[in-house]
Amino acid sequence: MLVARTNWDVPKHRGLTYFALPMRQPGVEVRPLKQMNYHDSFNEVFMTDAVIPKENVVGDIGGGWACALTTLSYERRFASLGRSDLRATGRTIDEARREAEEYFSTYAWYPQRAGRFDLAIDFAQRAGSKDDPLVRQELARLITMQRVSSWTASRAAAARAMGRPPGAEGSIGKLSLSHLARQAARVHSMIGGAQGMLSGPGSPYGGVIAEVLISVPAQSIAGGTDEIQRNILGERVLGLPREPADSDVPFRDVRRNA
Ligand SMILES: Cc1cc2nc3c(=O)[nH]c(=O)nc-3n(C[C@H](O)[C@H](O)[C@H](O)COP(=O)(O)OP(=O)(O)OC[C@H]3O[C@@H](n4cnc5c(N)ncnc54)[C@H](O)[C@@H]3O)c2cc1C
């Protein structure tokens, strides 16, 4: 699926077109991105003079934004396929299931990205630092943050169950998960010291702590960065002046870096 800018003379959300790009052709190069935690969940895709037949345009020319939003809502539903105990068989469903398994393998490190706060108390006990007042203080802070964060999530779920539209809880929740992940990494570092950086046999939790330390930064980026969440909260909750969006000017005239 390729969403490409096809018109520079209309506002930025118009002027995008959605294509089904044949990936197996000269001029399409997929380069896996090796992450610092050794996983490679993402690719860079380079297209040089790649060709798309015109019948591969999905939707209207210039209507790609709406198609992209529809794709994202299906992506979430597709994601649940691998976890369902769907009994149907057949070529299409088997292929979809295999694809879903492949898709889920990219998430193997996501619990580490969230900080693994669940290991912190056990780690402190095993490492003999459970009586260290500084470790206890940071552990208490971590547990407090985790409780508050889960209450925010429950509040959002309750509001949704009552039929209220999603509100600021989403941004508060996303931001608090970033804080929580960083605090968990901080606690793991205090407890583990230099040992926490080791992976392989004999390392804390078989290298899981090391994976936490190098995966947590992604929590503040994926799904909307901390800065974007703060912008949303500033504008929609605190009522601060909106930042310039240039939504009405032709894309050609949108302000950009040099
Ligand atoms: C682990 C991981 C998983 C991901 N999974 C998915 C996925 O499943 N689906 C998907 O579609 N995408 C996914 N992404 C992409 C992710 O949504 C983007 O990386 C993210 O939204 C940030 O966009 P960007 O990388 O273009 O950074 P940019 O938008 O270029 O931001 C760069 C920096 O500038 C700051 N910045 C940008 N705009 C503003 C502003 N207006 N005000 C203040 N600061 C600003 C940002 O906070 C950031 O620090 C994933 C990314 C990661 C790291």
The ligand as an ORCA input file, in Angstrom:
! r2SCAN-3c Opt
* xyz 0 1
  C       8.507      1.110     17.985
  C       7.686      1.859     16.971
  C       6.512      1.279     16.485
  C       5.744      1.964     15.555
  N       4.608      1.349     15.094
  C       3.853      1.963     14.164
  C       2.678      1.350     13.648
  O       2.317      0.230     14.035
  N       1.929      1.997     12.715
  C       2.301      3.239     12.269
  O       1.595      3.801     11.427
  N       3.425      3.851     12.736
  C       4.207      3.247     13.662
  N       5.356      3.874     14.138
  C       5.712      5.203     13.611
  C       5.362      6.278     14.632
  O       3.959      6.507     14.618
  C       6.160      7.557     14.283
  O       7.535      7.229     14.398
  C       5.814      8.662     15.253
  O       4.483      9.093     15.081
  C       6.732      9.855     15.099
  O       6.722     10.321     13.783
  P       8.093     10.509     13.020
  O       8.961      9.304     13.254
  O       7.750     10.918     11.632
  O       8.815     11.715     13.757
  P       8.630     13.259     13.486
  O       7.173     13.617     13.411
  O       9.524     13.676     12.380
  O       9.168     13.831     14.864
  C      10.589     14.020     15.141
  C      10.704     14.772     16.468
  O      10.092     16.060     16.366
  C       9.079     16.222     17.360
  N       7.918     16.921     16.779
  C       7.303     16.635     15.585
  N       6.267     17.485     15.383
  C       6.199     18.279     16.478
  C       5.338     19.333     16.865
  N       4.340     19.733     16.082
  N       5.555     19.934     18.066
  C       6.584     19.524     18.883
  N       7.447     18.537     18.554
  C       7.262     17.913     17.381
  C       8.699     14.816     17.766
  O       8.188     14.776     19.063
  C      10.029     14.073     17.651
  O      10.804     14.255     18.800
  C       6.143      3.242     15.090
  C       7.330      3.834     15.582
  C       8.085      3.155     16.517
  C       9.355      3.807     17.043
*
